[in-house]
Amino acid sequence: MISVTRLNGSPMWLNALMVEIVEETPDTYITLVTGKRLIVLERADEVISKIKDYNREIGVQAATIKVQQTEES
């Protein structure tokens, strides 16, 4: 889970694995795989950085690399 801030200033915890799109136009919109869209105060690069950190923390990137190496062998 990553923390983001709603427009009204209240914190919200978001499942980073459910994020499909992050866009900044100029507000930051997060679109989930379910189609639900959220507007948050953080800039897009901040949200993306939090998602990358979370993925690294839970080992998603390492698992993906290991699978790729196994498939190439």
N, C-alpha and C positions, 0 to 999 in steps of 0.2 A: 504494500500500500504506500502511496505517496500523499503528502499533504499539499493541498492547494487552497486558495482562498476565494470564496464566492464574492460577487460584486458588493454584497452588503457587509463584507468584512468578516463573515463567519468562516471558520476553518472547516474543511471537508477532507475526508480521507478517500482516496480513489484507488481502485484496483488497477495498477499500471498495466497488467496483462490484458485488460479489456480496452485499452486505448488503441484506436485505429488511425485517427488523424489529429494532428495539432496544427492549427493555423492561426495567424495573426492578421487581422484585417480591420481596423487596428486593434480591436479587442481580441483577446485570445480565446478561441473556441477549441474545445476538446470534443471530438466525436468518438463515441464508444462503438464497439463492434455490434452492439444492439441497435445502433442508429440514434441513440439518445445524444443530444448535444448539450454541453455545459459551457458557460462563460466564466472565466476566472480572471483574477487580478494579475497573476504572474505572467511574465512575457513567455512567448513560445519557447525560446531557447532555454529558459529556466525549467519549464515543464519537461522538455526533452532531456535535459541534463538529469533531472530527478528520475526519469524513467530509465535512463541508461545506468545510473547508479544502482537503482533497485534491481535491474536485471543482472548486473554484475554481482550484487550482494546475494542473490538467490541462486546464482550459478547458471543462468539461462545461456549466456554466451559461451561458457566453457562446455556445457553439454552439447550445444550446437556444433562447436568445433570438433568435439570427440566423435560425434555421429558422422560428420563429414569425413573425418580421417578414416573411420571404420569402413564407410561406403567406398572410399577410394582404394582401399587395400585389396 
